[in-house]
């Protein structure tokens, strides 16, 4: 009986934790991620934007451009809204610090505004993202995971340019 009660309490606690996910909470997390990514963009010197630790991988600018392209793609697929970006940020001709910073931060604005215009009920709607059937909430979670992954990859780029990366911003 005690094990059954303990299991029921754990299940209710887990359910309560997941029930707290709202569009407002997700938007706040994306706002924090935007600030964190801006710190990465700011700390990398201008000459580091073209830097590639290895010829076969993306430059710092291309990594941030790829992150931005995916932000647009995930949010557009999740909400059905047209992406305001008509061209790939990763492949745009101007890969300067100013251009990449502007384009990357605008991609965050699109995600944040998409979340702010959605309702909590929208998070459970079924959508197709990159050929997968998932919910709107899951699409935003996958987008968050993706941007975190690529921002994290650029830590090495920053360190290889002799610069200390920004302090972690978990909260």
C-alpha positions in Angstrom: 0.0 0.0 0.0 2.8 2.4 0.9 4.5 1.8 -2.5 1.2 2.4 -4.3 0.8 5.7 -2.4 4.4 6.7 -3.1 3.9 5.9 -6.8 0.7 7.9 -7.0 2.4 10.9 -5.4 5.3 10.8 -7.8 2.9 10.6 -10.7 0.9 13.6 -9.5 4.1 15.6 -8.9 5.4 14.8 -12.4 2.0 15.7 -13.9 2.1 19.0 -12.0 5.5 19.8 -13.3 4.6 19.2 -16.9 1.2 21.0 -16.5 3.1 24.2 -15.7 4.4 24.6 -19.2 2.7 27.6 -20.7 3.3 29.8 -23.7 4.3 32.6 -21.2 6.9 30.3 -19.6 8.2 29.2 -23.0 8.4 32.8 -24.2 10.3 33.8 -21.1 12.8 30.9 -21.7 13.2 32.1 -25.3 13.8 35.7 -24.1 16.5 34.4 -21.8 18.0 32.3 -24.6 18.0 35.4 -26.9 20.0 37.4 -24.3 22.4 34.5 -23.9 22.9 34.1 -27.6 23.4 37.9 -28.0 26.2 37.6 -25.4 27.9 34.9 -27.6 27.4 37.1 -30.7 28.9 40.1 -28.8 31.9 38.4 -27.4 33.1 36.9 -30.6 35.5 39.4 -32.3 34.6 40.5 -35.9 37.4 38.4 -37.4 36.0 35.4 -35.6 32.8 35.3 -37.6 34.6 33.7 -40.5 36.5 31.4 -38.3 36.2 27.6 -38.8 38.1 25.3 -36.4 38.1 22.7 -39.3 37.6 23.3 -43.0 34.7 20.8 -43.2 32.5 22.5 -40.6 30.5 25.7 -40.5 32.1 29.1 -39.6 30.9 30.8 -36.4 28.7 33.0 -38.6 27.3 30.0 -40.4 26.6 28.2 -37.1 24.6 31.3 -35.9 22.9 31.5 -39.3 21.9 27.9 -39.1 20.5 28.4 -35.6 18.5 31.4 -36.9 17.2 29.5 -40.0 16.0 26.7 -37.7 14.4 29.1 -35.3 12.3 30.4 -38.2 11.6 27.0 -39.6 10.4 25.5 -36.3 8.3 28.4 -35.3 6.7 28.7 -38.8 5.9 25.0 -38.8 4.6 25.1 -35.2 2.2 28.0 -35.8 1.4 28.0 -39.5 2.7 31.6 -39.7 4.9 32.5 -42.7 8.5 33.0 -41.8 9.5 36.7 -42.3 12.9 35.4 -43.5 12.8 34.7 -47.2 16.5 33.7 -47.5 18.8 31.5 -45.5 20.7 33.4 -42.8 23.4 30.7 -42.9 24.0 31.3 -46.6 23.5 35.1 -46.9 26.3 37.0 -48.6 26.9 39.4 -45.7 28.4 37.2 -42.9 29.6 40.2 -40.9 29.2 40.5 -37.1 26.5 43.2 -37.6 24.5 41.3 -40.2 24.6 37.9 -38.4 23.8 39.5 -35.1 20.8 41.3 -36.5 19.5 38.3 -38.4 20.0 35.9 -35.5 18.3 38.1 -33.0 15.4 38.7 -35.4 14.9 35.0 -35.5 14.5 34.9 -31.7 11.9 37.7 -32.0 9.9 35.7 -34.4 9.8 32.7 -32.0 9.0 34.8 -29.0 6.3 36.7 -30.8 4.9 33.4 -32.1 4.7 32.1 -28.6 3.2 35.3 -27.2 0.4 35.2 -29.8 -0.4 31.5 -29.1 -2.7 30.2 -26.3 -1.7 27.5 -23.9 -4.2 25.3 -25.6 -2.3 25.7 -28.9 0.6 23.9 -27.4 -1.3 20.6 -27.6 -2.3 21.0 -31.3 -1.0 18.5 -33.8 1.5 19.8 -36.3 3.9 18.4 -38.9 7.5 19.5 -38.4 10.2 18.3 -40.8 7.9 15.4 -41.7 7.2 14.4 -38.1 3.8 14.5 -36.4 4.3 16.3 -33.1 2.5 19.0 -31.0 3.1 22.7 -31.2 4.6 22.6 -27.7 7.0 19.8 -28.8 8.0 21.8 -31.8 9.0 24.8 -29.7 10.8 22.4 -27.3 12.8 20.9 -30.2 13.6 24.3 -31.5 14.9 25.3 -28.1 17.0 22.2 -27.9 18.4 22.9 -31.4 19.4 26.5 -30.7 21.0 25.5 -27.4 23.0 22.8 -29.2 24.4 25.1 -31.8 25.1 27.9 -29.5 27.0 25.5 -27.3 29.0 24.3 -30.3 30.2 27.9 -30.7 31.8 27.9 -27.3 34.8 26.1 -28.8 35.0 28.7 -31.6 35.1 31.5 -29.1 37.8 29.8 -26.9 39.9 29.0 -30.0 39.9 32.7 -30.7 41.4 33.3 -27.2 38.2 34.8 -25.8 36.3 33.6 -22.7 32.7 32.6 -23.5 29.8 34.2 -21.7 28.8 32.8 -18.3 26.0 30.3 -18.3 22.5 31.8 -18.1 20.2 29.1 -16.8 17.9 31.5 -14.9 
